Amino acid sequence: MKHLLNLTLLFWITLTSAQTKMELTPQGFQSMEIKTPNKTFDKLMEASKSWAPYYNKKGADVFNVTEKSLTIEARNESAYYYYNVGVKYYCDIVYSLKIAFQDDKTYTLHFTVKEIYAENVLKKTSVTDFFSPEGKLKDDFTDAKPSLEKTASNIVNSFINFIER
């Protein structure tokens, strides 16, 4: 029983440490460089294009496709939430995931929130508005930031895991 508990704990630590965590900064999300799976560029591009409809059931656009790069754009419903006078509100986002495979066996992912919607109405705000000019998180966004980071992490990790299969 003790060995089973130790194995379970080791598996959980390995699983959680392998997950990429996205962090929202005053400049948005930082680009990430990741080790490329041992596949040809053709297979990597094919897997990337296949991930878009797999993860985004309501549709995704794949564009700016080259031999080693592409951009995926899709809408994510209830991507983050915030509280106002004790009431929880959800916002949708339109995000862009730019992927560029390099010859050095790495690839770059860049996650961007392009648009924010509240009740299907485009808001005139962006993720940079979550922060003051000094780079401090505004009080109104203390719940929005971690919930958006979780959504971004889920999207990026889904992509990473999908192309590694």
Residue pairs with C-beta under 8 A, 6 or more apart in sequence:
19 153
19 157
20 32
20 34
20 153
20 156
20 157
20 160
21 149
21 153
22 29
22 111
22 149
22 152
22 153
22 156
23 29
23 30
23 149
24 127
24 130
24 145
24 148
24 149
24 152
25 131
25 135
26 128
26 130
26 131
26 135
27 128
28 112
28 113
28 127
28 128
29 110
29 111
29 112
29 113
29 127
29 152
31 108
31 109
31 110
32 108
32 109
32 110
32 156
33 106
33 107
33 108
34 106
34 107
34 108
34 109
34 160
35 105
35 106
36 44
36 101
36 102
36 105
36 106
36 107
37 44
37 163
37 164
39 47
39 163
41 67
41 68
41 101
44 101
44 107
44 163
45 65
45 67
45 68
45 70
45 101
47 162
47 163
47 165
48 70
48 72
48 99
48 159
48 163
49 62
49 65
49 70
50 162
51 72
51 158
51 159
51 162
51 163
52 60
52 61
52 62
52 72
52 74
53 59
53 60
54 162
55 74
55 155
55 158
55 159
55 162
56 72
56 74
56 75
56 76
58 74
58 75
58 77
59 74
59 75
60 72
60 73
60 74
61 72
61 73
61 74
62 70
62 71
62 72
63 70
63 71
63 73
64 70
64 71
64 98
68 100
68 101
68 102
69 98
69 99
69 100
69 101
70 98
70 99
71 96
71 97
71 98
71 99
72 96
72 97
72 99
73 94
73 95
73 96
73 97
73 114
74 94
74 95
75 92
75 93
75 94
75 95
75 117
76 92
76 93
76 94
76 95
76 151
76 155
77 90
77 92
78 90
78 91
78 92
79 90
79 91
79 92
79 93
79 95
79 113
79 147
79 148
79 151
80 90
80 91
80 93
80 144
80 145
80 147
80 148
80 151
81 88
81 89
81 90
81 91
81 143
81 144
81 147
82 88
82 89
82 91
82 140
82 141
82 143
82 144
83 89
83 143
89 118
91 116
91 117
91 118
91 123
91 144
92 116
92 117
92 118
92 120
93 113
93 114
93 115
93 116
93 117
93 148
93 151
94 113
94 114
94 115
94 117
95 111
95 112
95 113
95 114
95 152
95 155
96 110
96 111
96 112
96 114
97 109
97 110
97 111
97 112
97 155
97 156
97 159
98 108
98 109
98 110
98 112
99 107
99 108
99 109
99 159
100 107
100 108
101 107
102 108
109 156
109 159
109 160
111 152
111 155
111 156
113 126
113 127
113 148
113 152
115 122
115 123
116 122
116 123
116 125
116 126
116 127
117 123
127 148
129 138
130 137
130 138
130 141
130 144
130 145
131 137
131 138
131 141
132 138
137 145
